[in-house]
Amino acid sequence: MRPVQFGEALAAGTRLTLFSNDKPSRLFTVISFLIDKVLGVVFELETGVPCYQVADEEGRIHLLLHLPIEEASEVRWCLWRPDQSDFDSRSIFDRAMVE
């Protein structure tokens, strides 16, 4: 396994695992990848936001955002489902690895 680089275009079918120190690992399959320029403006980034449409182990579809945190020189992975109104602490991960 290797870490996912910021903005890396992962091919459909790629297996992706999200990690965080305070929650269990989550396994997903990439459906599609895109760079969302509108979200880039919303988050005041010079680039767009890398977004992955992913499916979890139960077949539910999520949108996975890869956001840089400038003041901490880190990135965060934010997982969102259409039936959720907002992000919460359970949907934020520290890193992602691909097989």
Residue pairs with C-beta under 8 A, 6 or more apart in sequence:
1 17
1 97
1 98
1 99
2 97
2 98
3 95
3 96
3 97
4 10
4 16
4 66
4 95
4 96
4 97
4 98
6 50
6 66
6 68
6 75
7 35
7 47
7 50
7 66
8 50
9 33
10 16
10 30
10 33
10 52
10 98
11 30
11 33
12 30
12 31
12 32
13 29
13 30
14 29
14 30
14 98
14 99
15 27
15 28
15 29
15 30
15 98
15 99
16 27
16 28
16 29
16 30
16 52
16 54
16 64
16 96
16 97
16 98
17 25
17 26
17 27
17 28
17 96
17 97
17 98
17 99
18 25
18 26
18 28
18 64
18 77
18 79
18 93
18 95
18 96
19 25
19 93
19 94
19 95
19 96
19 97
20 92
20 93
20 94
20 95
21 94
23 90
23 93
26 56
26 79
26 93
27 56
27 57
28 54
28 55
28 56
28 62
28 64
29 54
29 55
30 52
30 53
30 54
31 52
31 53
31 54
31 55
31 61
32 52
32 53
33 50
33 51
33 52
33 53
34 50
34 51
34 53
35 47
35 48
35 49
35 50
35 51
36 48
36 49
36 51
37 48
38 48
39 48
39 49
39 51
39 65
40 46
40 47
40 48
40 49
43 49
43 67
45 68
49 65
49 66
49 67
50 65
50 66
51 63
51 64
51 65
51 66
52 63
52 64
52 66
53 61
53 62
53 63
53 64
54 61
54 62
54 63
54 64
55 61
55 62
56 62
60 81
61 81
61 82
62 79
62 80
62 81
63 79
63 80
63 81
63 82
64 77
64 78
64 79
64 80
65 77
65 78
65 79
65 80
66 75
66 76
66 77
66 96
67 75
67 76
67 77
67 78
68 74
68 75
69 75
69 76
74 94
75 95
76 92
76 93
76 94
77 92
77 93
77 94
77 95
77 96
78 87
78 91
78 92
78 93
79 87
79 91
79 92
79 93
80 87
80 91
84 91
